[in-house]
């Protein structure tokens, strides 16, 4: 047995339903970010930068692209014997099998994996946040306080606190109360969903709560540990941290990368973000093109204008096209004289010539008003949009569409086209 002081368990099985058609065929942690990365690259990079060399990645929903991206962990230096990265999907057991039914249930089902390293500490992470954090500093805080559980927390505006687990602490940062998504929060110190457990404490709590339906850390494990009067502490984090769980926050986080002085810097030498990189051709920028304040991925071919946008690898933008305040993911082609404003277009899509996207009034979506909002156009993977159509705001499109799908050549604001087989 190879003993590890601390191992990480990275929860990456979520569907990410609030990202709509972006997660029809891919788990949220595998969604592209920043023109080059995927969301899961950030916690994985944090692990290796923090000296953690053993990471279990728990997958469930649409894992194919995620599994392919992680591979054997080479980009993160996690391809090693005696640790490294291990993908942990739900699996058959002698007494039957079951899907992961909650964050803590997923961890419980992988008790044998954790036992095999006999760790002193277990770090629980979510695979769908954008941030940089040195987990080693958090572990030092955990040790100094002789904590049973340490919860990474950060101040948020009080009016937003009800979306999070909220902690109330004393002057020594010991947690005196914990409330999961309270209606009337009494603190603005929000849990980030990042926990360090002393292994015996986590093991006891998981075993005690194993029969709880949909067992969850915020709803069950943390309250259980608090009731048992375990030593719970809040590690306060004041850096950049973004939950990109909605289309609005996902778009905003990408746009923040291209600020003149970005709040979140992808290119710091001392804290690199690692990712899997395919070997592809160099960029081609035509003499007639114009680019301002944008991220342009490798292998792109640009003949038009790009303003304030994030363009993924292998994208082709035709002559006379204008892209503004948008995210265009890898392998997508944009036709001639097409105008795209405030849109998110997923991988390997095709947009025809003379298309106008993101125009008109801002009206609520008829499909899901709480998802397709923020004035965005959202286009799923492998979607085809024909030439000469106009597309309004708060719209959603997925699948191979034809001119006949657009009444009078238009998809009005708030409308949608979701072809059979695509999820919403």
Wavefront OBJ file of the C-alpha trace (Angstrom):
o trace
v 0.000 0.000 0.000
v 1.232 3.493 -0.923
v 0.110 5.891 1.795
v -0.802 9.445 0.873
v -1.087 12.371 3.245
v -3.985 13.858 1.252
v -5.895 12.680 -1.796
v -8.452 14.655 -3.800
v -11.919 13.488 -4.852
v -13.172 15.599 -7.744
v -16.936 15.550 -8.363
v -17.406 15.817 -12.135
v -20.630 13.930 -12.828
v -23.083 16.828 -12.979
v -25.351 17.507 -15.921
v -25.272 21.283 -15.604
v -28.888 21.708 -16.706
v -28.714 25.508 -16.334
v -26.265 25.591 -19.254
v -29.041 24.334 -21.524
v -28.009 22.914 -24.900
v -24.306 23.404 -24.082
v -24.547 20.305 -21.879
v -26.873 18.206 -24.052
v -24.061 15.801 -24.906
v -21.308 16.697 -22.478
v -20.875 16.940 -18.701
v -20.519 20.511 -17.405
v -16.854 20.053 -16.327
v -15.993 19.179 -19.948
v -17.500 22.374 -21.421
v -14.903 24.514 -23.202
v -13.644 27.661 -21.483
v -11.348 30.495 -22.490
v -10.791 29.297 -26.061
v -8.382 26.541 -25.047
v -9.379 24.929 -21.766
v -12.197 22.899 -20.286
v -13.738 23.780 -16.934
v -12.247 20.723 -15.195
v -8.728 21.912 -16.078
v -8.876 24.459 -13.245
v -9.342 22.166 -10.218
v -6.999 19.589 -11.790
v -4.319 22.243 -12.299
v -4.874 23.469 -8.747
v -4.195 19.937 -7.519
v -0.864 19.495 -9.257
v 0.197 23.079 -8.430
v -0.626 22.321 -4.777
v 1.470 19.152 -4.712
v -1.504 16.736 -4.743
v -0.647 13.801 -6.999
v -3.596 11.474 -6.350
v -6.983 12.508 -7.737
v -10.140 10.451 -8.164
v -12.480 11.985 -10.755
v -16.085 10.896 -10.230
v -18.000 10.908 -13.515
v -21.572 10.026 -14.395
v -23.527 12.201 -16.858
v -22.320 12.084 -20.503
v -18.729 11.169 -19.535
v -17.265 10.324 -22.966
v -15.698 13.710 -23.812
v -14.594 14.208 -20.215
v -12.912 10.786 -20.068
v -11.152 11.433 -23.374
v -9.943 14.825 -22.181
v -8.530 13.473 -18.912
v -7.024 10.324 -20.462
v -4.250 9.115 -18.178
v -3.588 12.598 -16.840
v -0.474 13.476 -18.885
v -1.128 17.259 -19.228
v -1.364 17.634 -15.445
v 1.604 15.349 -14.692
v -0.866 12.898 -13.183
v 0.184 9.870 -15.231
v 2.062 8.054 -12.517
v 2.183 4.785 -10.647
v 1.131 4.986 -7.022
v -1.371 7.761 -7.464
v -2.103 9.904 -10.496
v -5.595 10.481 -11.839
v -8.267 7.755 -11.781
v -11.683 8.128 -13.435
v -14.358 6.676 -11.133
v -17.736 6.068 -12.821
v -20.598 4.244 -11.045
v -19.850 0.524 -11.198
v -21.337 -2.909 -10.599
v -20.871 -4.311 -7.105
v -21.523 -7.774 -5.660
v -24.710 -6.507 -3.984
v -25.953 -4.654 -7.086
v -25.265 -1.296 -8.668
v -26.661 2.196 -8.460
v -26.115 5.634 -9.934
v -24.509 8.294 -7.795
v -27.488 9.939 -6.107
v -25.804 12.867 -4.366
v -22.375 14.373 -3.846
v -21.709 12.436 -0.644
v -23.258 9.251 -2.000
v -20.795 9.392 -4.908
v -17.883 9.639 -2.461
v -19.335 6.840 -0.299
v -19.527 4.497 -3.304
v -15.767 4.944 -3.758
v -14.763 4.154 -0.190
v -12.499 1.319 -1.379
v -10.550 3.694 -3.627
v -9.911 6.071 -0.730
v -9.067 3.214 1.657
v -6.409 1.976 -0.766
v -4.304 5.087 -0.037
v -5.010 5.191 3.718
v -4.925 9.015 3.631
v -4.759 11.309 6.617
v -6.908 13.857 4.813
v -9.388 13.873 1.922
v -9.987 16.967 -0.210
v -13.451 17.167 -1.794
v -13.685 19.320 -4.934
v -16.289 20.315 -7.489
v -15.364 20.070 -11.164
v -17.296 23.118 -12.350
v -15.704 26.227 -10.854
v -13.128 28.627 -12.296
v -10.484 29.649 -9.750
v -6.906 29.226 -8.544
v -6.325 27.966 -5.019
v -3.353 26.499 -3.196
v -4.915 23.565 -1.353
v -1.674 23.095 0.592
v -2.256 26.431 2.364
v -5.798 25.293 3.201
v -4.394 22.015 4.566
v -1.940 23.954 6.765
v -4.905 25.919 8.153
v -6.741 22.621 8.789
v -3.754 21.210 10.713
v -3.104 24.375 12.708
v -6.661 24.329 14.022
v -6.721 20.583 14.649
v -9.889 20.637 12.531
v -12.099 17.685 11.710
v -13.547 19.505 8.711
v -12.407 22.681 6.969
v -14.775 24.413 4.558
v -13.375 26.855 2.008
v -15.575 29.942 2.227
v -15.695 33.368 0.688
v -17.676 36.556 1.272
v -20.527 37.140 -1.203
v -23.126 39.931 -1.395
v -25.734 39.198 1.282
v -28.531 39.253 -1.309
v -26.833 36.318 -3.113
v -26.005 34.280 0.010
v -29.236 32.241 -0.153
v -27.827 30.413 -3.216
v -25.046 28.886 -1.107
v -24.389 27.001 2.085
v -23.696 29.744 4.630
v -21.350 29.494 7.617
v -21.359 31.527 10.822
v -18.027 31.598 12.643
v -16.493 32.847 15.866
v -13.361 35.044 16.051
v -11.128 31.990 15.551
v -12.958 30.987 12.338
v -14.541 27.990 14.034
v -17.962 27.326 12.538
v -20.734 27.775 15.079
v -23.621 27.355 12.617
v -24.065 26.043 9.077
v -27.168 26.633 6.940
v -27.661 25.147 3.483
v -29.225 27.731 1.126
v -31.124 29.622 3.861
v -34.091 31.786 2.879
v -32.903 34.585 5.159
v -29.116 34.237 5.488
v -27.540 35.557 8.684
v -24.033 35.642 7.219
v -22.481 36.418 3.854
v -19.699 33.834 4.245
v -20.574 31.243 1.615
v -19.316 27.691 1.265
v -17.420 27.141 -1.989
v -18.137 23.401 -2.000
v -14.457 22.682 -1.244
v -13.827 20.626 1.896
v -10.898 19.035 3.685
v -11.881 16.161 5.988
v -9.687 14.255 8.341
v -10.173 10.777 6.908
v -11.585 9.046 10.040
v -14.196 11.827 10.366
v -15.286 11.563 6.722
v -15.425 7.785 6.876
v -17.593 7.784 9.996
v -19.970 10.404 8.579
v -20.370 8.592 5.244
v -21.097 5.270 6.952
v -23.574 6.896 9.350
v -25.448 8.602 6.468
v -25.178 5.845 3.861
v -28.901 5.084 3.843
v -29.931 8.709 3.355
v -31.516 9.205 -0.058
v -29.514 11.591 -2.267
v -26.873 12.031 0.421
v -25.231 15.424 -0.028
v -22.366 17.199 1.731
v -24.176 20.483 2.322
v -27.495 18.954 3.336
v -26.352 15.896 5.286
v -22.627 15.334 5.944
v -21.695 18.821 7.178
v -24.791 19.085 9.443
v -24.063 15.563 10.777
v -20.482 16.525 11.667
v -21.725 19.731 13.293
v -24.306 17.860 15.370
v -21.550 15.495 16.536
v -19.684 18.591 17.770
v -16.748 17.962 15.483
v -14.275 20.820 15.043
v -15.470 22.621 11.896
v -13.507 25.611 10.587
v -13.944 28.096 7.743
v -10.919 28.787 5.553
v -11.600 32.204 4.059
v -10.633 32.623 0.405
v -10.470 36.085 -1.149
v -9.246 35.332 -4.668
v -11.186 34.995 -7.918
v -13.783 32.212 -7.876
v -16.606 31.793 -10.345
v -19.431 29.287 -10.380
v -20.130 29.043 -14.116
v -23.378 27.177 -13.606
v -25.589 29.517 -15.645
v -25.261 30.754 -19.218
v -24.936 34.308 -17.898
v -22.106 33.528 -15.460
v -20.373 31.315 -18.052
v -20.498 34.069 -20.686
v -19.427 36.696 -18.147
v -16.437 34.631 -16.930
v -15.213 34.227 -20.512
v -15.647 37.943 -21.212
v -13.655 38.807 -18.061
v -10.649 37.011 -19.559
v -10.346 39.677 -22.266
v -10.552 42.734 -20.023
v -7.621 45.115 -20.466
v -6.402 44.017 -17.024
v -8.197 40.691 -16.503
v -9.334 39.905 -12.983
v -8.478 36.263 -13.667
v -5.109 35.774 -15.359
v -4.703 32.566 -17.354
v -1.027 33.122 -18.016
v 0.749 33.421 -14.657
v 4.051 31.578 -14.829
v 3.968 30.474 -11.179
v 0.452 28.994 -11.366
v -0.058 27.465 -14.771
v -3.361 26.114 -16.021
v -2.695 22.835 -17.800
v -4.873 21.244 -20.456
v -4.801 18.620 -23.144
v -3.557 20.203 -26.357
v -3.937 18.629 -29.771
v -1.264 19.372 -32.340
v -2.991 21.556 -34.906
v -2.065 24.094 -37.561
v -1.028 27.658 -36.826
v -3.477 30.561 -37.058
v -4.245 32.340 -40.310
v -5.308 35.979 -40.034
v -6.107 37.524 -43.436
v -4.993 40.998 -44.453
v -8.618 42.164 -44.473
v -9.440 40.910 -40.981
v -9.708 43.013 -37.839
v -9.304 41.740 -34.267
v -9.699 43.696 -31.027
v -9.473 42.541 -27.398
v -10.106 38.862 -28.079
v -8.704 35.412 -27.390
v -7.997 33.530 -30.611
v -7.399 29.774 -30.444
v -4.831 27.747 -32.359
v -5.547 26.721 -35.932
v -8.115 29.472 -36.510
v -8.710 31.041 -39.903
v -10.060 34.569 -39.715
v -11.152 36.628 -42.722
v -13.653 38.865 -40.901
v -13.822 41.042 -37.788
v -13.677 39.863 -34.176
v -14.375 42.230 -31.267
v -14.374 41.335 -27.557
v -14.810 37.595 -28.145
v -13.329 34.215 -27.216
v -12.615 32.055 -30.264
v -11.699 28.382 -29.861
v -9.256 26.242 -31.815
v -9.855 25.460 -35.482
v -12.623 28.032 -35.977
v -13.128 29.502 -39.465
v -14.652 32.990 -39.782
v -15.624 33.979 -43.311
v -15.069 37.188 -45.257
v -17.183 40.123 -44.163
v -18.341 38.348 -40.975
v -18.430 40.259 -37.677
v -18.234 38.531 -34.274
v -18.903 40.679 -31.207
v -19.050 39.819 -27.467
v -19.402 36.115 -28.265
v -17.928 32.683 -27.500
v -17.269 30.477 -30.532
v -16.042 27.011 -29.597
v -13.617 24.704 -31.394
v -14.182 23.470 -34.925
v -17.035 25.857 -35.738
v -17.349 27.613 -39.099
v -18.979 31.014 -39.596
v -20.115 31.995 -43.100
v -19.511 35.124 -45.147
v -21.118 38.442 -44.130
v -22.648 36.862 -41.019
v -23.109 39.077 -37.950
v -22.980 37.413 -34.522
v -23.596 39.430 -31.343
v -23.581 38.161 -27.740
v -23.863 34.483 -28.629
v -22.437 31.182 -27.380
v -21.858 28.634 -30.150
v -20.700 25.158 -29.082
v -18.137 22.897 -30.775
v -18.244 21.790 -34.401
v -21.215 23.892 -35.436
v -21.802 25.545 -38.785
v -23.401 28.942 -39.399
v -24.245 29.900 -42.982
v -23.752 33.109 -44.933
v -25.619 36.368 -44.283
v -26.948 35.241 -40.894
v -27.816 37.847 -38.254
v -27.624 36.449 -34.743
v -28.470 38.224 -31.469
v -30.718 40.959 -32.837
v -34.090 42.336 -31.775
v -35.784 42.887 -28.434
v -34.908 41.145 -25.172
v -37.973 39.024 -24.300
v -38.165 35.941 -22.025
v -37.504 32.490 -23.449
v -40.590 30.380 -24.163
v -38.511 27.258 -23.543
v -36.900 27.920 -20.150
v -36.942 31.545 -19.068
v -34.558 30.890 -16.164
v -31.970 29.208 -18.425
v -32.062 30.973 -21.793
v -31.740 34.505 -20.545
v -29.196 37.338 -20.317
v -29.954 38.394 -23.922
v -27.848 35.499 -25.268
v -28.185 33.230 -28.272
v -27.176 29.673 -27.272
v -26.254 27.096 -29.915
v -25.537 23.445 -29.057
v -22.770 21.177 -30.385
v -22.834 19.999 -34.019
v -25.628 22.426 -34.886
v -26.173 23.619 -38.442
v -27.747 27.024 -39.084
v -28.622 27.768 -42.744
v -27.775 30.941 -44.636
v -29.939 34.075 -44.740
v -31.739 33.727 -41.399
v -32.168 36.151 -38.495
v -32.016 34.970 -34.869
v -33.216 36.983 -31.864
v -32.150 37.141 -28.227
v -32.775 34.541 -25.461
v -32.989 31.875 -28.150
v -31.759 28.262 -28.212
v -30.855 26.142 -31.239
v -29.664 22.528 -31.320
v -29.356 20.071 -34.186
v -29.267 20.302 -37.963
v -31.737 23.039 -38.867
v -33.016 24.030 -42.307
v -34.434 27.189 -43.810
v -37.956 25.795 -43.373
v -37.460 25.760 -39.580
v -37.290 29.571 -39.576
v -40.671 31.195 -40.179
v -40.188 33.934 -42.763
v -36.441 33.445 -42.318
v -36.505 34.383 -38.642
v -36.250 32.855 -35.183
v -37.740 35.592 -33.021
v -36.410 36.516 -29.587
v -37.489 34.003 -26.934
v -38.123 31.221 -29.473
v -36.172 27.977 -29.954
v -35.456 25.126 -32.372
v -34.474 21.860 -30.666
v -34.296 18.926 -33.052
v -35.405 15.456 -31.910
v -32.849 13.764 -29.688
v -31.296 16.974 -28.399
v -31.896 17.844 -24.756
v -32.828 21.276 -23.490
l 1 2 3 4 5 6 7 8 9 10 11 12 13 14 15 16 17 18 19 20 21 22 23 24 25 26 27 28 29 30 31 32 33 34 35 36 37 38 39 40 41 42 43 44 45 46 47 48 49 50 51 52 53 54 55 56 57 58 59 60 61 62 63 64 65 66 67 68 69 70 71 72 73 74 75 76 77 78 79 80 81 82 83 84 85 86 87 88 89 90 91 92 93 94 95 96 97 98 99 100 101 102 103 104 105 106 107 108 109 110 111 112 113 114 115 116 117 118 119 120 121 122 123 124 125 126 127 128 129 130 131 132 133 134 135 136 137 138 139 140 141 142 143 144 145 146 147 148 149 150 151 152 153 154 155 156 157 158 159 160 161 162 163 164 165 166 167 168 169 170 171 172 173 174 175 176 177 178 179 180 181 182 183 184 185 186 187 188 189 190 191 192 193 194 195 196 197 198 199 200 201 202 203 204 205 206 207 208 209 210 211 212 213 214 215 216 217 218 219 220 221 222 223 224 225 226 227 228 229 230 231 232 233 234 235 236 237 238 239 240 241 242 243 244 245 246 247 248 249 250 251 252 253 254 255 256 257 258 259 260 261 262 263 264 265 266 267 268 269 270 271 272 273 274 275 276 277 278 279 280 281 282 283 284 285 286 287 288 289 290 291 292 293 294 295 296 297 298 299 300 301 302 303 304 305 306 307 308 309 310 311 312 313 314 315 316 317 318 319 320 321 322 323 324 325 326 327 328 329 330 331 332 333 334 335 336 337 338 339 340 341 342 343 344 345 346 347 348 349 350 351 352 353 354 355 356 357 358 359 360 361 362 363 364 365 366 367 368 369 370 371 372 373 374 375 376 377 378 379 380 381 382 383 384 385 386 387 388 389 390 391 392 393 394 395 396 397 398 399 400 401 402 403 404 405 406 407 408 409 410 411 412 413 414 415 416 417 418 419 420 421 422 423 424
